[in-house]
Amino acid sequence: MKRLFLIIIGMICLVSAQAQLADPVHVYTQLKETGNQEADIIFTLKIDNGWHVYSTNLGNGGPISATFNTVKIQGATLVGKLKAKGKELSKFDHLFDQQVRYFEHTATFVQKIRFTQANYSIDCYLEYGACNDEMCMPPSSANFKTSGKATIVDNANKEEQTQKSIDNASTLSDQSTAKDDSIAIDSTANTSAATDTAAVAGNALWTPITQELQSFDNTTPDDSLLYIFLAGLLGGFLALLTPCVWPIIPMTVSFFLKRNKERTKAIREALTYALSIIIIYVALGLLVTALFGANALNALSTNAWFNIFFALLLIVFAASFFGAFELTLPSSWSTKIDEKADQLSMRKSFFTAHLSIFLMAFTLVLVSFSCTGPIIGFLLVAVSTQGNILGPTLGMLGFSIGLAIPFGVFALFPSLLKSVPKSGGWMTTIKVVLGFIELAFAMKFLSVADLAYGWRLLDREVFLSIWIALFALLGAYLMGWLHFSGHGPVDKSEGTPIPQFFLGLISFAFTIYMIPGLWGAPLKAISAFAPPMFTQDFNMQSGKTVEAVYKDYEQGMEAARAQGKPVIIDFTGFGCVNCRKMEAAVWSDANVAKRLTDDYILISLYVDDKTPLARPIEVNDGKRMRTLRTVGDKWSFLQASKFGANTQPFYVLLTPDGHALAPSRSYNEDVKQYTDWLDNGLSRFRAE
């Protein structure tokens, strides 16, 4: 048993490390001659699950369109425009207020050319934008460079085509620069990204600080590993009170009463039972993460159809708890396992004895799953944004420990069953309360799907109206004013129990707290659950979003040195949907806005800014040579080389000389966490 536990811990350690740089699109290029002196330059994109790449010609003000760009072309000329092929999807994006087109899984972009000379030389690249439901990549480019000998050009057209090629090269002269005039930058983990180059200021501001960021606990309080473990532990204790788990207590006691009464052996078997419960649940967390992958689990948590399915599942469980029907697993499953456990327990073999205990623990998991399933599922979805296997595993570890401790005690002291209250009216009350809570969480999952598809069915005021109604009805139930027919007749002579009265009072107070949110109050206590503020049609709050004064890195850092203030770098994009969500939902908060404007120098760097640089910069990004042609390219390279990240939104707190003050942050609409993060960075800056 110990060996199995050590193997699981080893698996966690082996797979927990994960780089922060995302690489969701894999590009394959080729030149394919089609006859008639023509050929196709083909870019084939393989797109990771959960990501999508935008199509061509989406217009201004929208996301990043796929475009074909030439650096140098000789012996050939372009024919027509870039064409997109594949299963193109389309939807109306309310944030951009326009129809957008995009590809999932795979896409092909084709640019047709015509050869004008027998010998040709082509240097070009495809630029595209990729996003998922939580973040966007900066404008990415796939380079294609080739030269060779083409099919002989028809002499009658040769002179005319050659002249077209010259004219085309002249048109593109502003985009091309001789290699000798480029600036080489070696961006490795051990050297500065700005060595001896005027283009990037050649100073410590460009020195990589990835290790500094990693030295912090690079998680916010809500996502910290300790928080995840404690949340799982609380879920395990809560599961003990569910109606599906409660009947397992007498089954456990009955099983261990049949066994040896020797105290040492009883302690060993009780520990084995508790450890078996822990191993089964942790293995479940590892299995789910291994099957889908940590990143895929994150993508799954933001997938619209998955959220709809999970919301419907919670609604079904809620209806069951309200008494509409009974949800149970086939009795034959648990009965057969229980019988097998009893048979094995009668044998004297050490192995068979412990196997019987493991089967008893497995029976507990099976029988209780109809109640623990929603708790486990919500836990796995909630922690999947950790991006690695530690989050789901620690969550399941906490859950299993919370559930295993009391059952281990009952296995050790079977006589304690006498002190356990019998199931009755209090159990029905717990079921109904859980039903209301599951309905509330179902609205959260439906809200995620609603935002993903832009249906605007669950805007913030609609969501709050439903929650207000749910918690008002919960208060009415706890006060004894509301009853469900599926629970039989109610004895009104006993009155409302005192604990139940206080719970009802809390529910009514929470209902009143949410009402101002219908007019735009931020409601920080539920900001992580309610839809973002920009979905609310009627908002009496000012809702003024902060706008950065500085959009240049060096200028902003110079201002910070002059004013003696810390810096917040906002890596964003004109086409970044989630950047706008953060600005609308978080930066509009009065406390956040005050800190950003008064306490920090805010620098917003747009990674899709198309403004050309004074001259292209050729860099080595650690994998290949690439050319920085625009301001957006420069900021994208800064983010990757200095901070080891390449998705937006991405926020970093720095000293005026470019050192980290706190862990980085990305997309998370929790206002309190963002405020605490700013306060922690400010406190550390003042202490230096």
HULIN-V922724 format. One line per field, one symbol per residue. phi: phi as a letter, one per 40 degrees, with the letter a starting at -180 (. if undefined). burial: # if it has 16 or more other C-alpha atoms within 10 Angstrom, else .. A space follows every 50 residues. Layout:
# HULIN-V922724
phi = ???
burial = ???
This chain:
# HULIN-V922724
phi = .cccccccccccccbccaccccacbbbbbabbcbgfgbabcbbbbbbcdg babcccfcgcgbccccbbbbcaabgabcbgbcbbbhccbaacccccfacb babbgaabbbbcbbcbacbbabbaacbabbabcbabccdbbbcbbaaibc ddccccbccccccccccccccccccbacccccbcbcbbcbbccbcfbccb gfbccbcdbdccccccccacdcbccccccccccccccccccccccdcccc ccccccccccccccccccccccccccccccccccccccccccgccccccc cbcccccccccccccccccccchcabbacdcccccccccccccccccccc cccccccccccccdccccccbcdccccccccccccdgaccddcccccccc cdccdcccccccbdccdccccccaccccccdccccccccccccccccccc cccgcfcbcdccdccccccccccccccccgcbbbccbgcbccccgcdddc ccccccccccccdcddccbhccfccbccbccccccccbbcccgcccbccb bbcccccccccccgbcbbcbcbacbccccccccccbcccccccccccccb ccbbbccbcccccdacbcbbcgbacabcbbccdccccdccccbgaabbca bbbbcccgbcbaccbbcacccccccccccccccccccc
burial = ....#..#...#...........##.#.#.#.#...############## ########...#################...###........#......# #################..#.########################....# ..#....#..##.###.##.....##......#####.#..####....# ..#.######..#......##.###.##############.#####.##. .##.###........##.##################.##...######## ########.##############..........#..##..##.##..... .#########################.####################### #####.########.............##.#################### ##.#.#.########.##.###########...................# #..##.##.##..##.##.####...##########..#...#.##.#.# #.#..##..#....#########.################.##.##..## #########.....#######....######################### #########################.##..##..#...
